[in-house]
């Protein structure tokens, strides 16, 4: 039960992070109101780091910002480490 809830949550948060990256890229192209970088990082921290990283590279978004290029994978490594320590 808990495992299926966790998997569902991770699928949803990663899909949301991916969609946010794509939406922000589209808004950037049209010079429209943007999604804050704080929001993009928050979704990654809340478990959407894989979706954020995929969105960065698929949409070619935020790839020139060092704090995204380094920060997003760093968040993922921290999450994997925390998961490993928790399951261990």
C-alpha angles and dihedrals in degrees: 000000000000090000093055092047091051092048091048091049092050092048091051097045092046092048089049092050091049092048091047091055092049093045093049091050090051091049090049091054091051094043090238132145108301137220109249120251087232089062092048091052093043092058089050092050091048090060104284098106094118092051090047093051093046090048092050093054100035094048094033088232127154090354092130093056109090093205090061096041091051100025101055096051089043090056089049092051090050091050093049090048092049091048091050092049091046095049094042 
